[in-house]
Amino acid sequence: MLIETKQLTKKFGGLVAVNEVDFTIEKGKINAIIGPNGAGKSTFFNLLSGSHLPTSGQVIYKGKDVTKLSPNKMAELGVARTFQTTHLFEESTVLDNVIVGHRLRTKSNLWDAVLRTPRFKREERKCREKAMEVLDFVELTHVMDQQAGSITQEEKKRVAFALALATDPEVVFLDEPTAGINPGETEGLAELMEKMVQRNITVCLIEHKMKMIMKLADKIMVLNYGEKIAEGTSDEIMNNPAVIEAYLGGDASA
C-alpha cells in the first residue's frame, strides 16, 4: 500500500464533494477511480496531490501523514499529477517543455542562473538528459524539436505523461488521460501506463472509457455523489448492483 485515505472529506460551502472516503492505492499497480459526472473524482485527486486541503480526514503516504502538504511538497515526495487539459508552453519546443518538469529536482537558484555557475550548467545538462530519457520512454523523440502548439492532441497527452515522469515520481495521478482521442490512440496510452508500472511507477487514474478501464485496472473505486459505493476488481465492479444503478441512473457516457 502506497497511499491511504481515511474518512477523507471535502466540502465547498454546503456541497459535500467528497464524503468520508476510505481508499488505498496499491503500490506497483494500476488503480482507477470511476463514477458519473460530478461524482467528486477530480476533487478527490486534488486532495491526494495537495491542490485542495480536506475539510476533514487524512491522506497517508508511505506511512506518513501528508494531509496538509502543498502540491510542491507532494511532488518532492514523489507524487506527480496530470490534468484533464494539458497546458503546455505552446511556443516552446516539446523538449523545453519537458526540461521544466525536472527542474523540481534541481538546487540551482537565480544567482546560479544569472552567473551560469558550474552547478547551474551541470544541472541544466542533467535536466536535458532526463527530458530526453522520458521523451524516449513516451515515444516522442521524433517531435522533441517541434513547437508544442503544433503537435497532435495525442502527442500532447504523451507530453503530459513525460512532464509527470520528469519529476522522478513514485506514483502518477492521471486525470482522464485519454479524453478527446480515438480508440487506437487510447490503446497506445493504455500500453504506456502498463509500461510505467513495469518501471515500478504506481498509476492512479480517473477515466470514463469503461472498456479500457475494465481491461487495464488492477483495482477500481467507484464514486457517486462524493461517496465510495464500490471497490474491487473489474469483475466485482461490473457485477455490483450499486454501480450498475449509479451508471444507469446517471450519465455514464460523458
C-alpha positions as CSV (number, residue, x, y, z in Angstrom):
1,M,0.0,0.0,0.0
2,L,1.4,3.3,-1.1
3,I,-1.3,5.9,-0.3
4,E,-4.2,5.6,2.1
5,T,-7.1,8.0,2.7
6,K,-9.1,7.9,5.9
7,Q,-12.6,9.4,6.1
8,L,-11.4,12.0,3.5
9,T,-14.0,14.7,3.2
10,K,-14.1,18.0,1.2
11,K,-17.0,20.5,1.5
12,F,-17.4,23.6,-0.6
13,G,-19.9,25.6,1.4
14,G,-23.0,23.4,1.7
15,L,-21.9,21.0,-1.0
16,V,-20.1,17.8,0.1
17,A,-17.9,17.0,-2.9
18,V,-16.0,14.1,-1.3
19,N,-17.7,12.3,1.7
20,E,-15.6,10.3,4.2
21,V,-13.8,8.2,1.6
22,D,-11.5,5.4,2.7
23,F,-9.3,4.2,-0.2
24,T,-5.9,2.6,-0.6
25,I,-3.7,2.9,-3.7
26,E,-1.7,-0.3,-4.2
27,K,2.0,0.1,-5.0
28,G,3.1,-1.1,-8.4
29,K,-0.5,-1.4,-9.7
30,I,-2.9,0.4,-11.9
31,N,-5.6,1.9,-9.6
32,A,-8.7,3.5,-11.2
33,I,-11.3,5.9,-10.0
34,I,-14.6,5.9,-11.9
35,G,-18.0,7.4,-11.5
36,P,-20.7,9.5,-13.2
37,N,-20.0,13.2,-13.9
38,G,-20.0,15.3,-10.7
39,A,-19.1,12.3,-8.6
40,G,-16.1,14.0,-6.9
41,K,-13.3,12.2,-8.8
42,S,-11.2,15.3,-9.7
43,T,-11.8,16.8,-6.2
44,F,-10.5,13.5,-4.7
45,F,-7.4,13.7,-6.9
46,N,-6.9,17.3,-5.8
47,L,-7.0,16.2,-2.2
48,L,-4.4,13.5,-2.8
49,S,-2.0,15.7,-4.7
50,G,-2.2,18.6,-2.3
51,S,-4.1,21.0,-4.6
52,H,-7.0,21.1,-2.1
53,L,-6.9,20.9,1.7
54,P,-9.5,18.4,3.0
55,T,-12.3,19.6,5.3
56,S,-11.6,16.6,7.4
57,G,-9.9,13.2,7.2
58,Q,-6.4,12.2,6.4
59,V,-4.0,11.3,3.5
60,I,-1.2,8.9,4.4
61,Y,1.7,8.5,2.0
62,K,4.2,5.7,2.8
63,G,3.0,5.7,6.4
64,K,3.4,9.4,6.8
65,D,0.6,11.9,7.3
66,V,0.8,14.3,4.3
67,T,-2.8,15.8,4.6
68,K,-1.7,19.4,4.8
69,L,1.3,19.4,2.3
70,S,1.3,21.6,-0.7
71,P,1.4,20.3,-4.3
72,N,5.1,21.2,-4.4
73,K,6.0,19.2,-1.3
74,M,3.9,16.3,-2.6
75,A,5.8,16.4,-5.9
76,E,9.1,16.4,-4.0
77,L,7.9,13.2,-2.1
78,G,7.3,11.5,-5.5
79,V,3.6,12.3,-6.3
80,A,3.1,13.6,-9.9
81,R,-0.2,14.7,-11.4
82,T,-1.6,15.4,-14.9
83,F,-4.7,17.4,-15.6
84,Q,-7.7,16.9,-17.9
85,T,-6.4,19.8,-20.0
86,T,-2.7,19.8,-20.9
87,H,-1.3,23.3,-20.6
88,L,2.0,23.5,-22.4
89,F,4.2,26.4,-23.4
90,E,2.9,26.3,-27.0
91,E,5.7,28.5,-28.5
92,S,8.4,26.4,-26.9
93,T,9.7,23.1,-28.2
94,V,8.4,19.8,-26.7
95,L,11.9,19.2,-25.3
96,D,12.0,22.6,-23.5
97,N,8.5,21.9,-22.0
98,V,9.7,18.7,-20.5
99,I,13.0,20.1,-19.2
100,V,10.9,22.4,-17.0
101,G,9.5,19.2,-15.4
102,H,12.8,18.1,-14.0
103,R,13.7,21.5,-12.5
104,L,11.8,20.4,-9.4
105,R,14.8,18.1,-8.6
106,T,17.5,20.8,-9.0
107,K,19.1,23.0,-6.5
108,S,20.2,26.0,-8.6
109,N,18.9,29.4,-7.6
110,L,18.5,32.7,-9.5
111,W,22.1,33.7,-9.0
112,D,23.3,30.3,-10.3
113,A,21.3,31.0,-13.4
114,V,22.4,34.6,-13.8
115,L,26.1,33.8,-13.3
116,R,25.8,30.4,-15.1
117,T,27.8,28.7,-12.3
118,P,29.2,25.2,-12.7
119,R,26.3,23.9,-10.6
120,F,23.8,25.6,-13.0
121,K,25.5,24.1,-16.1
122,R,25.7,20.7,-14.5
123,E,22.0,20.7,-13.5
124,E,21.0,22.1,-16.9
125,R,22.7,19.2,-18.6
126,K,21.0,16.8,-16.2
127,C,17.6,18.3,-16.9
128,R,18.2,17.9,-20.6
129,E,19.3,14.3,-20.2
130,K,16.2,13.5,-18.1
131,A,13.9,15.1,-20.6
132,M,15.5,13.1,-23.4
133,E,15.1,9.9,-21.4
134,V,11.4,10.4,-20.7
135,L,10.6,11.6,-24.2
136,D,12.2,8.4,-25.4
137,F,10.0,6.5,-22.9
138,V,6.8,8.0,-24.1
139,E,8.0,7.6,-27.8
140,L,8.1,11.3,-28.7
141,T,11.8,11.9,-29.6
142,H,10.7,12.5,-33.2
143,V,8.8,15.7,-32.3
144,M,11.1,16.9,-29.5
145,D,12.3,19.9,-31.5
146,Q,8.8,20.9,-32.7
147,Q,6.8,23.7,-31.1
148,A,4.4,22.2,-28.5
149,G,1.5,24.1,-30.2
150,S,2.0,22.2,-33.5
151,I,1.8,18.6,-32.3
152,T,-1.3,16.4,-32.3
153,Q,-3.8,16.1,-29.3
154,E,-2.5,12.5,-28.7
155,E,1.1,13.7,-28.7
156,K,0.2,16.5,-26.2
157,K,-1.2,13.7,-23.9
158,R,2.1,11.9,-24.1
159,V,4.0,15.2,-23.3
160,A,1.8,15.4,-20.2
161,F,3.0,11.9,-19.2
162,A,6.6,12.9,-19.9
163,L,6.2,16.0,-17.7
164,A,5.0,13.9,-14.9
165,L,7.7,11.3,-15.4
166,A,10.4,14.0,-15.5
167,T,9.8,14.7,-11.8
168,D,11.0,11.1,-10.9
169,P,7.7,10.1,-9.4
170,E,6.8,7.0,-7.4
171,V,3.1,7.5,-8.2
172,V,1.4,9.3,-11.1
173,F,-2.2,10.6,-11.0
174,L,-3.6,10.8,-14.4
175,D,-6.8,12.8,-14.8
176,E,-8.8,11.5,-17.8
177,P,-5.6,10.8,-19.8
178,T,-7.5,9.5,-22.9
179,A,-10.2,12.2,-23.2
180,G,-10.6,13.5,-26.7
181,I,-8.5,10.9,-28.5
182,N,-9.6,8.0,-30.7
183,P,-9.7,4.2,-29.8
184,G,-6.3,3.4,-31.4
185,E,-4.6,6.3,-29.6
186,T,-6.4,5.2,-26.4
187,E,-4.9,1.8,-26.7
188,G,-1.4,3.3,-27.1
189,L,-1.8,5.3,-23.9
190,A,-3.1,2.2,-22.1
191,E,0.1,0.4,-23.1
192,L,2.2,3.4,-21.9
193,M,0.5,3.1,-18.4
194,E,1.4,-0.6,-18.3
195,K,4.9,0.2,-19.3
196,M,5.1,2.8,-16.4
197,V,4.0,0.1,-13.9
198,Q,6.7,-2.2,-15.3
199,R,9.2,0.5,-14.3
200,N,7.9,0.5,-10.7
201,I,5.8,3.6,-11.1
202,T,2.3,3.3,-9.5
203,V,-0.5,4.6,-11.6
204,C,-3.8,6.0,-10.4
205,L,-6.2,7.3,-13.0
206,I,-9.7,8.9,-13.5
207,E,-11.3,7.7,-16.6
208,H,-14.6,7.5,-18.4
209,K,-13.7,4.9,-21.0
210,M,-15.1,1.9,-19.3
211,K,-13.9,-0.7,-21.8
212,M,-10.3,0.4,-21.3
213,I,-10.6,0.6,-17.5
214,M,-12.1,-2.9,-17.2
215,K,-9.2,-4.3,-19.2
216,L,-6.4,-2.2,-17.7
217,A,-7.0,-1.6,-14.0
218,D,-5.9,-4.0,-11.2
219,K,-8.2,-2.2,-8.7
220,I,-11.2,0.2,-9.2
221,M,-13.0,2.5,-6.9
222,V,-16.4,3.9,-7.8
223,L,-17.5,7.3,-6.5
224,N,-21.1,8.6,-6.7
225,Y,-22.2,12.0,-5.3
226,G,-18.8,12.1,-3.4
227,E,-19.3,8.7,-1.7
228,K,-17.5,5.5,-2.3
229,I,-20.1,3.0,-3.5
230,A,-17.8,0.1,-4.5
231,E,-14.2,-1.0,-4.7
232,G,-12.7,-4.1,-6.2
233,T,-11.5,-5.9,-9.4
234,S,-13.1,-5.3,-12.8
235,D,-15.3,-8.4,-12.4
236,E,-16.5,-7.3,-9.0
237,I,-17.3,-3.8,-10.2
238,M,-19.1,-4.9,-13.3
239,N,-21.4,-7.1,-11.3
240,N,-22.0,-4.7,-8.5
241,P,-25.7,-3.7,-8.3
242,A,-24.9,-0.2,-6.8
243,V,-22.5,0.5,-9.6
244,I,-25.0,-0.6,-12.3
245,E,-27.7,1.6,-10.7
246,A,-25.4,4.6,-10.5
247,Y,-24.4,4.4,-14.1
248,L,-27.8,3.6,-15.5
249,G,-29.4,6.2,-13.3
250,G,-26.8,8.8,-14.1
251,D,-24.9,10.0,-17.2
252,A,-22.3,7.2,-17.7
253,S,-21.3,8.1,-21.2
254,A,-19.8,11.5,-20.6
